[in-house]
Amino acid sequence: MAASDRRTHAVERAVVDLVEATLLAGRVGEVFDAVVLDTEEKRSTVVLTDLAVQARCDGRLTPGDRVRVRLTAADPATRAVRFEPA
């Protein structure tokens, strides 16, 4: 049962990643408003305020802060979406 749940979650995440990358594919270079959700050593996780997109952002940001981020990658083939602080 646990293995089935893990597989289900992985498929759901892959579908969401694909939709996000497809939604943003033609918008590389644009700047968006976002909120920082989490941070690690050299990157953070942000969620855009105007679109239902959650993605990695280069740089260590402060969780809870409102920030402006620039889209640096949106590749549906790899399901990758990346931002950097603007």
The 8 nearest C-alpha neighbors of each residue, nearest first, counted from 0:
[[1, 3, 2, 4, 5, 6, 7, 8],
 [0, 2, 4, 3, 5, 6, 7, 8],
 [3, 1, 5, 4, 0, 6, 7, 8],
 [2, 4, 0, 6, 1, 5, 7, 8],
 [3, 5, 1, 7, 2, 6, 8, 0],
 [6, 4, 2, 8, 7, 3, 9, 1],
 [7, 5, 9, 3, 8, 4, 10, 2],
 [6, 8, 4, 10, 5, 9, 3, 11],
 [7, 9, 11, 5, 6, 10, 12, 4],
 [10, 8, 6, 12, 7, 11, 13, 5],
 [11, 9, 13, 7, 12, 8, 6, 14],
 [10, 12, 8, 14, 13, 9, 7, 15],
 [13, 11, 15, 9, 14, 10, 16, 8],
 [14, 12, 16, 10, 11, 15, 17, 9],
 [15, 13, 17, 11, 16, 12, 10, 18],
 [14, 16, 12, 18, 17, 13, 19, 11],
 [17, 15, 13, 19, 78, 14, 18, 12],
 [18, 16, 78, 14, 20, 15, 19, 75],
 [17, 19, 21, 15, 20, 16, 22, 14],
 [18, 20, 22, 16, 21, 17, 52, 15],
 [21, 19, 73, 75, 17, 23, 22, 18],
 [20, 22, 24, 18, 75, 23, 19, 17],
 [21, 23, 19, 20, 24, 18, 25, 73],
 [22, 24, 20, 26, 21, 25, 73, 19],
 [25, 23, 73, 21, 26, 20, 22, 74],
 [26, 24, 23, 27, 73, 22, 21, 28],
 [25, 27, 23, 24, 29, 28, 70, 73],
 [28, 26, 70, 71, 29, 72, 25, 73],
 [27, 29, 70, 69, 71, 26, 30, 72],
 [30, 28, 69, 27, 26, 70, 31, 68],
 [29, 31, 69, 68, 70, 67, 28, 85],
 [32, 30, 68, 67, 33, 69, 29, 47],
 [33, 31, 67, 48, 47, 66, 68, 30],
 [34, 32, 47, 48, 66, 46, 65, 67],
 [33, 35, 65, 46, 45, 64, 66, 63],
 [34, 36, 45, 62, 63, 64, 37, 44],
 [37, 35, 62, 45, 44, 63, 34, 46],
 [38, 36, 44, 62, 43, 35, 39, 45],
 [37, 39, 43, 59, 42, 44, 60, 62],
 [38, 40, 42, 41, 43, 59, 37, 44],
 [39, 41, 42, 59, 38, 58, 43, 60],
 [42, 40, 58, 59, 39, 57, 43, 38],
 [43, 41, 58, 57, 59, 39, 56, 40],
 [42, 44, 38, 56, 37, 59, 55, 39],
 [43, 45, 55, 37, 36, 54, 56, 35],
 [46, 44, 35, 36, 34, 54, 53, 33],
 [45, 47, 53, 33, 34, 52, 48, 54],
 [46, 48, 33, 50, 52, 49, 32, 51],
 [47, 49, 33, 32, 50, 46, 34, 51],
 [50, 48, 47, 51, 32, 31, 33, 52],
 [51, 49, 47, 52, 48, 46, 53, 19],
 [50, 52, 47, 53, 49, 46, 48, 19],
 [53, 51, 50, 47, 46, 19, 54, 45],
 [52, 54, 46, 45, 47, 51, 44, 55],
 [55, 53, 44, 45, 80, 81, 52, 46],
 [54, 56, 44, 81, 43, 82, 45, 57],
 [55, 57, 82, 83, 43, 42, 81, 44],
 [58, 56, 42, 83, 82, 43, 41, 55],
 [59, 57, 42, 41, 60, 43, 56, 83],
 [58, 60, 42, 41, 43, 38, 40, 39],
 [61, 59, 43, 58, 38, 62, 35, 42],
 [60, 62, 64, 63, 35, 38, 59, 37],
 [63, 61, 35, 36, 37, 64, 60, 38],
 [62, 64, 35, 34, 36, 61, 65, 37],
 [65, 63, 35, 62, 34, 61, 66, 60],
 [64, 66, 34, 33, 35, 63, 67, 32],
 [67, 65, 33, 32, 34, 64, 68, 35],
 [68, 66, 32, 85, 31, 33, 84, 30],
 [67, 69, 84, 85, 31, 30, 83, 82],
 [70, 68, 30, 85, 83, 82, 29, 28],
 [69, 71, 82, 27, 28, 29, 72, 81],
 [70, 72, 82, 27, 81, 28, 69, 83],
 [73, 71, 81, 80, 70, 27, 74, 79],
 [74, 72, 80, 20, 24, 79, 23, 75],
 [73, 75, 79, 76, 20, 78, 77, 24],
 [74, 76, 78, 20, 21, 77, 17, 73],
 [77, 75, 74, 78, 79, 17, 20, 21],
 [76, 78, 79, 75, 74, 17, 20, 73],
 [77, 79, 75, 17, 16, 74, 20, 76],
 [80, 78, 74, 77, 73, 20, 81, 75],
 [79, 81, 73, 72, 20, 54, 74, 78],
 [82, 80, 72, 55, 71, 56, 70, 54],
 [81, 83, 56, 70, 71, 69, 68, 55],
 [82, 84, 57, 56, 69, 68, 85, 70],
 [83, 85, 68, 69, 67, 82, 56, 57],
 [84, 68, 69, 67, 83, 30, 66, 31]]
